[in-house]
Amino acid sequence: MVPADEGGGLMRADLLVEPVAGLDEVLAVVDAFDRTLVGGLLRPHPTQAGALAELAAAVAGTPLAGRVAEAAEKAAAGTASEDHLVALAAARTALLGAAHDALVTRADEATGRDRGEEAQAVPAGQGEQAANLQAAARTWLADVARAGWQGIDHDLIADSAPVVFAMLPDPTLRRLATLLDGFSAELAASCPGATLERFPLRRWADLWARALLLTRPRVDAGPAVGTATGRLLPLGVDVQEHATAAQAQVHAVFEPADGSPPRLVRASVSVSKPDTVVGVGVWQLLRPHLSLLAAAGEGRAMDLTDMPITAEGDLIWDDAHARTGRPADAFATARVALPTAVAAPTTPLDRHPTRIAIPVFLEGYAAAEDGATALVLAGHHIPVDVDRIPTAGPLTPEAVATSTACIGLLRWDAGAFRIQPLAVETTVKKKTVALHAGAWAGGTTDKLGVKAEKAATEAVAVLRERAGKLLRK
């Protein structure tokens, strides 16, 4: 972080490596419950009954206690109803939410950051048709839980398709429909479950529990939406790429025009893509949907006027409410504005350790002896998540290893806090240069970037031509 005499505060690296009290115990209970879903809950084994009892005991002091205790007893006997399974999913979600809160509190202590108060969500209106579709989805998810991951087959997974198809036209159900579509696709790709040797226990249980809770009426309440007027100072771009989808999320500091404290905000764009468009090519798909990407790539601020923003700090981007502003160096923003920026709260349903992504600024560190796998800060090794560095920019693990300053996202994964680099300052030919993961978001003159972008342009043009021919036929 920035030295205190320059307006910042020092990163407490020791807090990031110290154990969080109770965290391991909570995750052990969650892991035990997740293993019960392997064999299914139709004919539970005694070991599954023990894991269900542990889940009930973990929430014994909460308002969920009575319902979860009954649900655990019924599930252990193989007679759990859909409502009982919802209660178990709620207990699991509550435990992971508590783990999230404990980790975020520790991260806030380490960075000295304040966090805003949670705003009330806005319940989404739902008609009878939506309720019926939610009930159908709940029935399918209950059937999946009873069958277990070992019992899934193509006939069971195919039962979700009509429900997803009927949900997609309804905006209030699109979140659930998208989740069910992706979840069922993953399960279908693994059928039959009886032939699998290993299962992605945490991931599939996460998807199952989230989907099951979203089938309850009025659970998918949208966060309160306000407006933002002021200056937006980009910090960096987080790029996530999969075979058929890509997402870019710009993390930034927002300085309100009314003089209130600066805030941490995000703006995201996601697109579907063919699996042949990779690396630099994803910018061509993302760029037209979010003008902020060009500003972030060029190192410029943006002036916002009445831009819609959620209570969680997510900008609902609309180019009509934004215009490109003056040059704004991300490292200057990180040194001056980031330490005093207030972080937004997280809604209850989204509280999960994997959701933690806190912008931080580090300097005065050294690389670990084995390269870019860790940064040594005040004698403490903070792991670096080099696997999250995208190929669609000039930032590389080697640059991180030789860097002197880093803008990154503080994440928690595999039992430890980790740094995902978004940008670094390093020395090239005795000059300090900045390398950003999103430097090519708005285009580039870099030789490697230009060559890769040209190849991607040709690939996209061919695909569009072929798609046009198919549509004409």
N, C-alpha and C positions, 0 to 999 in steps of 0.2 A: 504494500500500500504506500501512500504518500507520507513522507515524514510529517510529524505533527506541526512543526513550525511552518509548513507550507499549506496548512489548512486541511490536511488529511489526518489519517490515523494509521497506526501500525497493524498489520495482519498478525493475529495471535495464532501462529502456526501450531503451537503446542496444543491448542484446543481442537484442531482438526485431526490430530492423531490420537488423542485420548479417547478411551471407550466411552460411549454414551450409556449411562445407567439404564438397565432394563431392556435395552434394544435387542440384544442377542436372545433374550428370553421370549420377547414378543415374536421375533422372526421365527424362532423354533416352533412356536405354537402354530403359526401360519404354515410353515413347511409341513408340519405333521398333518394339518387339515388337507393341504394340497395333495398329500400322498393318498388320502382316502378316496380321492376322485380317480385314481388309477384303476382300482378294481370296481368302482361304482358303488352306489348306495342301495341297490336292489336287494342284495344278500350280503350285508356287511360282515367282515371278519372281526373277531374280538380286538385286534390291533386298531382297526378303524374306530371301534367304539371308544377306545381309550383316547384317540386323537380328538374325537368329537367332544368328549368330556373335558379335555384340556381347553378346547376352544370356549366352551361354556364357562369354565372356571375363570378364564382370562377376562371375561366381561362381566363377572359376577357383581362388581360394584358399580355398574352402569345401568341406565334405563333399559338396556337390552336384556338384562339378566334373565327375567322370567321367560320371555319368548325364546331366547336362545337355549336355555336349559331344557325347555319342552322340545324344541326342535332337535337338539342333540340326542335326547332320549328316543324320540320317534325315529330319527335317522339310524341310530344304532340298532333299532329293531327292524329296520327295513320298511317302515311304514310312513316315511316322511311325505307330507303333502307339498304342494307347490309353495304354500305360505311358509312352511317349515324350512324349505330350501332357501327362500328369500331371507329368512331370519339368519341362517348360517352365513349366507353371502354378506349380509349386513355386518355381522360380527367380524368376519374376516376383513372387510373394508375398514371397519372402525379401528382394528388393531394396526393395519398398515397406515391409516390416517394418524394414529398416535405416534407411530415410528417417524412418519414424515414431519410432524410438528416438533418432535424432539430433535431431529437432525437440523431442521431449519432454525430452531432456537440456538443450537450450538453454532451453526454457521453465522447467524447474526451476531452472536457474542464474539466470534473470531474476527469478524469484519467491522464490528461496531456500528452496524446498520440498524436503523429504525424500520418498523414495518407498520403499514397502515391498518386501520380497523376494517373488519369484514363488513361488507354492505349486504343488505337484504337482497335475496334473489327475487326475480320476477317470475311467478308461476306461469307456465305455458298453458293456454286454453286447449282443451281436448274434447272432441266429440265422441259419440258412441262408437263410430267406426274405428277411431284410434284406440279406444279402450279394448275393443274386440281384437284388434291386431296385436296389441300388447299382451293380451291373454294368450293368444296363439303362440307368440314368441316365448312366453313364460312356460307354456306346456312343452315346447320343444327343448328348451334349456333344461327343464326338469327331466325329460327323457334322456338327455345326454348325461346328466349327473347320475342317473340310475344305472345307465349302461356302463359308465366309466370310460376312461380313455382306452382301456383294453377292449371294450365292447363296441366301439364305434365301427360302423360299416357304411357303405355308400347309400343304402336305403334310408338309414337314420339321418344322415347328413342331408340328403336330398329333400327331406321334409321341410327344411328351412327355406327353400327357394321360393315357394309361393308366398310365404309370409313377407320375405324381404321385398319381393316384386310389388306386393300390395302396399308396402310401407313407403317406398321411395317417393311417390308423388306428394306425400304429406310432409311439409317442412318441419312440423313438430315431431315427426318420427324419423327424420333423416339420420340423426345421430345414431339412434339404435339400429336402423336399417344398415348403415355403413358398417357398424361394428359387427352385426350378425353376418353380413356378407363376407367380411374379411375372416372372421372366426371360422365360419363354415368352410371357407376355401382352404384354410390351413388344416382343418380336420380332414377334409376330403383328400388332400394331398398325402395324408398319412394313413389312409384306410388300406386294409383293415387294421385296426388297432392291435389285434392279437399278434401281429407279426413284428411289432415294434419292440426294440430292445431298450430304448430310452425315450423319455417323454419330457417336453419342456414344461415342467410342472408349474413353476411360478407364472410363466406367461399364459398358459392355457387357463389356469385358475383365475388369473387377473381378468382375462377376457370374459370368462364365464360369469364371474361375480359382478363385473361392471354391467354386462348385458342384462343380467337378472334384475339388478336394482333399477335399471332404466325401464324395465317393463312395468314398474309400479306407477300408477297415475300421479302426475304432478312432480315426480322426482326430478325429471330433466328440466329444472327451472333455469332459465337463462340468467346470467349475472346482470345486475343493474347497469344500465347504459347511460352515460352522460356525454359531454362534449369536451374537447380539449382545444384551447387556443394558446399558442405560444411557439417556442422554438424547440425543434427536435434535433438532438445531436446524436447521430449513430455511433455505436461502439464497435459493432462487428456483426457478421452474418453467420448464422449456424445453418449449414446445408446438410440435409439428410437425403440420401438417395437409395432407392430400392429398384428392383427390376421393372416394376410397372408404375412407380410413383416417385415424385421428388417434392421436397419442401424446403423453402428458405424462410428463416425467421431472423428478422433484424432486431437486435437488442439495442436500446438507445436510452439516453437520458432526456426527459422532457422538462423544459423550463417554462412553467405557466406564465402567461402574460400578466396575470394579476399579482405576481411577486410571491406567490406561495412556494413552499419548498419544492425543489426538483423531484421528479419521480422516475422510477425505473419503468419502462414500457416496452412492449413488443409489437411487431407487425409481421404477420405471416402470410405466405401464399403457398398453396399446394396444387399440384397438377398431376394428372395421369400421363404416362409416357410409354412409348415402346421400349423394349429391353435393349434395342440397338442404339439408343441415344443415351450416352453416358458421359461422365466427366464434364468438361466445359460445355458440352451440348445442352445440358439441362438449363443453362442460363437463357437460351433462346426460348424455352418453354415457359420459364418463370418470369422473365423480364417484362413481357407485355402486360402482366397482371398486377405489377407492383412497381410504380415509378420510384419508390424509395430505394430499390435495389441499385439503381443508377447513381443516386445521391450518395449512398453508402460506398459504392465502388470508387466514386470520384472524390470522396472526402469532403462532402458538402453537407451543411445543415438544411433543414426544411422548415418552412414557416407554416404552421397549421392554424386554420380558422374553423372552429366548430367541428373538428374531426370527431366522429363517434368513438367512444372508448368505454370499455367495460370496467367494472370495479376491480377486476384482476389485472388491469394494466394492459389489456390487449386492444390495440387500435383496430377498428373496423375500417380498413383503408378505403378511401374514396378520393381520387385525384382532384375532384372538384373542391376539396377542402385543404389542398396542399399546394405549395409552390416552392421551387428550389431556392435555397437561401445562399448565404455566403460560405466560403470555405471553412471547414471545421475539422481540425485534426483530431482523430479519435484518441490519440494518446494524451493530448491536452485535455480533452473531455474526461478521460479516465483519471488524470492526475488532479484535476480541479473540481469537476462537478460530480463525479461518481461517488466519492466518499460521503457526500451529504445527501445523496438521493435516497428517497424513501421507497422501500419495496412494497409491492402490492400484496394483499393477502391472497390465499388460495381457497376456493370454494370447497366445502366438505367432501363432495364426491370425487374431487380431483386430487385430494391429499394422498399422495403415494410417493415413496422414496424415488421412484424413477422420474417423477415430475420436477425434481429439484434441479434448477439451472440458474444459478445466481451469478450475475456479472461481477467480476473482481479484477483488480489490477495488482500485479506483482512486479517488484523490482528488488535489486539487492540480493538476488539468489544465485546459486550455482547449479550447473547441471550435475546429475548423478554420474558416477564413474562409468556406468554402462550406457551413457548417452541421454536420449530424450525421454526415457521411461519415467523419470522423476526429477523434480526440482528440489534442491536443498535450500530451505528457507529457515534461517535462525537455527540451523543444526537439525531440522526435521525434514524428512523426506516426504514430499507431497507427490503422489503418483500423477503422471501425465497420461491422459487418454489419447494416445496417438492414433488409435483406430478411428477416431471421430474427425480427424483432419481430412477435409475433402480433397479429391484430386482436381476439383474444378477451380483451383486457385494456385498462387505461387507459394503459399505456406507449406512447409515440409517439416517432418520430424527433425531433420538435420538442422534446419534454421532455428527450431525451438531449442535444440541442444546448445547452440552457440549464442543464444539471445541474452540480452541484458534487461529486458522489460517485456511483460506479457499482459495482454488483455485476454481474459478467458472466462469460461463458465465453470463455477464450482458445482460439481455433481457428486452424487453418491452412488457407488456401484461396487459390487463384489466385496462388500464389507468395509469400504474405505471411501473417504472423500478424494476426489480426483479433479484435476484441472483439464478442461478441454480448451486448448488454445484457439482464440479467434484472430489474434494478431500478435506479432512480436516485433520488437526493435532489435536489430542485430547490426554487426559491423561488416561492411563490404568495402574492400579497398580503402580502409581507414576512414570510411564515412558511415555514419549511422543511418540506416534505412529501415523503413517499416514494411513488413510483409503481412498482408491481410488475407484471410481465407476467402473473403468476398471481394477481393480486389478486381476480379474480372466480371463482376455482376453486371456492370453497365457497358462492357466492352473493354478491349485491351489493345495495347500496341506491343505487348511483350511477344517476342518471336514464337515461343512455345504456345502461348495462348492464342495467337493469331492462327497458327497452323492447326491447332486443335479445333478452334471455332470454325474454320473453313471446312474441315472434314465433317463436323457436326452439321453445318449448314447444308452440305450436299446430301447427307443422310436424311435430314428432315425433309428436304425438297423431294427426294425420291419417294419417301413414305407418303407425303401428301399427294403426289402424283398418282401413286398406286391406289390410295384411298379414294381419290376422285374418280378413277376408272371404275372401281367397285361400286361406288354410289350411282354412277351413270348407268351401269348394267342393271 
